[in-house]
Amino acid sequence: MARLVVPPIDRFKVVYDPIYGYVPVTKVEYAILQTPAMNRLHDIKQLSLAYYVFPGAVGTRFSHSLGAMHIASRMVTQLLQSLELNSLENLFPKIQQPECVVEVVQNVRLAALMHDIGHGPFSHALEEIMIMNLKKNYQDELKEALARFGVKEPSHLPVHEYYSCRITEDVIAKLSESDLPTECREAFQAVNFKNVTALLTKDPKPSQDLCTQSGLKVLRKVISSELDADRMDYLQRDSYYTGVPYGRIDAERVITNMLIHITPNKDYEVAVHERGLAAVEDMLDARFKMYKWLVSHHMVVALDQLLKQAVASLIELNKDELKKFYWTVFGSGEFADTDLMWLLSSSFKQKGSPFFGLFDRNFLPVSLLKRPDDHKKFQDKVENKLSKEITEETFKVKLQKFSDQVEKNPTCNLNGVDFRVLFTLMPRSSYSLVEGQDTVWIYSERSGRLSDLTRISDYFKAINKAWSEFPSYFISYVIPKKTKDEAKSYRDTITNRLVEQIAPLT
């Protein structure tokens, strides 16, 4: 049976990328790359404050967005060519029209290019501040956002993704002719941006006319899934910039083995041929290791928490600063990393500030818990204080209560010395085959059926187990006016003080 022929990208310009070499861009993409909203991403660091620990970690959301677009283009092309034409028409009714093929590929590329355009300063570190802004100043809009992403609690809202949708629809899509390069205007105005944002949300029935619901499900997998373009790019890019080896995956092996499989129930599932199983295992292993040793490095976590507390204190001093964490501000190209650091420095860049470590490495936080064994010893101390063993669930309840206390008041006093607690709770849930959850399907040519990754890969089961057991809480502290070396002498007494606080919590 006939297969779809996907024409090459209508290249208008090329951009040189350190990971992939020359990346072609179309006229529409070139026009978007010129906008203030997109150029703002040059000043949003991909890994927040990780450069304090890994000096090379200065990659930006701009370069990551270009890389994700490049990977997404490869993925959607592979998937479109994996299915026979008569079956493909059930996903994209007009797919045999050349302009439809071009539109499908272009929209996926645009969704990947703009998937992070809504990030606030320092990427994920300050998303709670963005949600706080919606709660306090835009309550009706928050309700709409929750519905659009299919979540009930504000804490579960992927707020930067929501901002990305709003900027795409209400800023990028509404660019006037005077905002666009002359040679790009016609191509830009032909884009239906509702079809683009339909790929970014979880809305079950978004306003779009590009494909059926099954087709939409397939395209969304390219943008957001366990094996999406976003992850394939940031693993390689973060590895490149930090110098750590964990993220060096064989993305091409995964992509070339991707396919659309039709189940007996006529469901269309994105899967990877069993030939690519080892590359999938390595990719998921790389992601765990990057989180374990890079994103969850004890000092990276402590600095992100210090930044978050500094911003909260800044807002207490001037409540209007909260309004800057809004998509209309980001969409105008304003308020990125440099802007925020300038604001913080004007208020906290003095030796007596608990946030001075953001500007002087001598005053970095002191980590109480660095390695998994430290967490075990800390729980033992809590149990010794109680004179009894407690379950893991009971301990998690105590930690959550402690987290609530620290959020309300992070300042403590010990023998007349004030110190600020930096507590971060990062709950982890292992991958599992659950209805409605993203599933990694492996296709067996011999049996002609799909199997969930956990059913056929003992290697992945071991990775999954290690991921679920990796410590999910971090405790650090800073003492105003004392350097990190000076503050270390208080480690044992502060540890005992915190144990006394946590043990009785219920």
NORDAPE-V173854 format. One record per pair of residues at least 4 apart in sequence whose C-alpha atoms are under 6 Angstrom apart, sorted by the first residue. I is the first residue (numbers start at 1). GAP is how many residues later the second one is. D is the distance in Angstrom with one decimal. If there is no record, write none. Layout:
# NORDAPE-V173854
I|GAP|D + I|GAP|D
This chain:
# NORDAPE-V173854
2|82|5.9 + 2|83|5.9 + 3|81|4.9 + 3|82|5.3 + 4|77|5.4 + 4|81|6.0 + 10|16|5.8 + 11|13|5.5 + 11|14|5.5 + 11|15|5.0 + 12|13|5.9 + 12|14|4.9 + 12|15|5.5 + 13|11|5.9 + 13|12|5.4 + 14|9|5.4 + 14|10|4.3 + 14|11|5.8 + 15|7|5.6 + 15|8|5.1 + 16|5|5.3 + 16|6|4.5 + 17|4|4.9 + 25|4|5.8 + 27|157|5.1 + 28|159|6.0 + 28|160|4.9 + 31|149|6.0 + 33|5|5.7 + 36|4|5.9 + 36|297|4.3 + 37|294|4.7 + 37|295|5.6 + 37|296|4.3 + 40|293|5.1 + 41|20|5.2 + 41|21|4.7 + 42|18|5.7 + 42|20|5.2 + 43|293|5.7 + 43|294|5.8 + 44|16|5.6 + 44|17|5.8 + 44|77|5.8 + 44|78|5.6 + 44|292|5.9 + 44|293|5.6 + 45|13|5.9 + 45|14|5.9 + 45|15|4.5 + 45|77|5.6 + 46|13|5.6 + 46|14|4.8 + 46|15|5.2 + 48|74|4.4 + 48|75|5.9 + 50|4|5.9 + 50|250|5.3 + 51|4|4.4 + 51|6|4.7 + 54|188|5.7 + 56|185|5.2 + 56|186|4.9 + 57|184|5.2 + 57|185|4.8 + 61|4|5.9 + 65|48|4.8 + 66|47|5.8 + 67|166|5.9 + 68|4|5.9 + 68|44|5.6 + 68|161|5.2 + 68|162|5.2 + 68|165|5.5 + 69|40|4.9 + 69|43|4.8 + 69|44|5.0 + 71|158|5.4 + 72|157|5.1 + 73|36|5.7 + 75|180|5.9 + 79|180|5.2 + 82|177|5.2 + 89|4|4.5 + 91|120|5.8 + 91|121|5.3 + 91|123|5.8 + 91|124|4.2 + 92|119|4.7 + 95|5|5.4 + 95|6|5.7 + 102|4|5.9 + 103|4|5.9 + 107|89|5.3 + 111|4|5.7 + 111|85|5.4 + 115|49|6.0 + 117|47|5.1 + 118|42|4.9 + 118|45|4.5 + 118|46|4.0 + 119|4|5.4 + 119|41|5.0 + 121|215|4.7 + 121|216|4.7 + 122|215|5.8 + 125|179|5.7 + 130|195|5.3 + 133|4|5.7 + 133|189|6.0 + 134|4|4.6 + 134|8|5.8 + 135|4|5.3 + 146|4|5.9 + 146|5|5.2 + 148|55|5.0 + 149|52|5.7 + 149|53|4.7 + 149|54|5.8 + 163|164|5.3 + 165|32|5.6 + 166|4|5.6 + 167|4|4.9 + 167|164|5.5 + 168|4|4.9 + 168|5|6.0 + 169|4|5.2 + 175|4|5.9 + 180|5|6.0 + 194|14|5.8 + 195|13|4.8 + 198|8|5.6 + 199|21|5.1 + 211|4|5.3 + 220|4|5.9 + 221|4|5.1 + 222|6|4.9 + 222|7|5.9 + 223|5|5.5 + 223|6|6.0 + 224|4|5.4 + 231|4|5.9 + 233|4|5.9 + 234|4|5.5 + 235|12|4.6 + 236|11|5.1 + 236|12|5.4 + 238|4|6.0 + 239|4|5.5 + 239|5|5.2 + 239|6|6.0 + 239|8|5.0 + 246|40|5.2 + 247|39|5.1 + 249|34|5.7 + 250|29|6.0 + 254|22|5.6 + 254|25|5.9 + 257|15|5.3 + 257|16|5.2 + 257|19|5.7 + 258|13|5.7 + 258|14|4.4 + 259|11|5.9 + 259|12|5.5 + 260|9|5.6 + 260|10|4.7 + 261|7|5.7 + 261|8|5.2 + 262|4|5.7 + 262|5|5.6 + 262|6|4.8 + 263|4|5.3 + 271|170|4.7 + 271|171|5.5 + 272|170|5.0 + 272|171|5.8 + 273|169|5.7 + 273|170|4.7 + 274|168|5.7 + 274|169|5.6 + 274|170|5.6 + 282|4|5.9 + 288|4|6.0 + 289|4|5.9 + 290|4|5.2 + 291|4|4.6 + 291|5|5.4 + 292|4|5.2 + 293|4|5.3 + 296|5|6.0 + 298|72|5.7 + 315|4|4.7 + 315|6|5.6 + 315|7|5.9 + 327|4|5.8 + 329|5|5.7 + 330|4|5.3 + 335|4|5.4 + 341|4|5.9 + 344|4|5.7 + 345|4|4.6 + 348|5|5.6 + 349|7|5.6 + 351|5|6.0 + 351|130|5.6 + 352|128|5.3 + 352|129|4.8 + 353|127|5.7 + 354|126|4.7 + 357|4|5.6 + 357|6|4.3 + 357|7|4.4 + 362|121|5.4 + 362|122|5.9 + 363|120|4.5 + 363|121|5.0 + 364|120|5.7 + 365|112|5.5 + 365|113|4.9 + 366|110|5.3 + 366|111|5.4 + 367|109|4.2 + 368|107|5.7 + 368|108|5.4 + 369|5|5.3 + 382|117|5.6 + 382|121|5.3 + 383|4|5.8 + 383|5|5.4 + 383|6|5.4 + 398|107|5.3 + 398|108|5.9 + 406|4|4.4 + 410|10|5.4 + 410|11|5.2 + 411|8|5.8 + 411|9|4.5 + 412|6|5.7 + 412|7|5.4 + 413|4|5.4 + 413|5|4.4 + 419|59|5.7 + 419|60|4.5 + 420|57|5.5 + 420|58|5.4 + 421|56|4.6 + 422|53|5.7 + 422|54|4.9 + 422|55|5.4 + 423|51|5.7 + 423|52|4.7 + 424|49|5.6 + 424|50|5.2 + 425|48|4.5 + 426|46|4.8 + 426|47|5.8 + 427|45|5.4 + 428|40|6.0 + 429|39|5.8 + 430|34|5.8 + 430|38|5.0 + 440|12|5.9 + 440|13|5.7 + 441|9|5.9 + 441|10|5.6 + 441|11|4.9 + 442|8|5.5 + 442|9|5.3 + 443|6|5.9 + 443|7|4.6 + 444|4|5.5 + 444|5|5.8 + 453|4|5.9 + 454|7|5.9 + 460|4|5.9 + 482|4|5.7 + 482|5|5.9 + 490|4|5.9 + 499|4|5.9
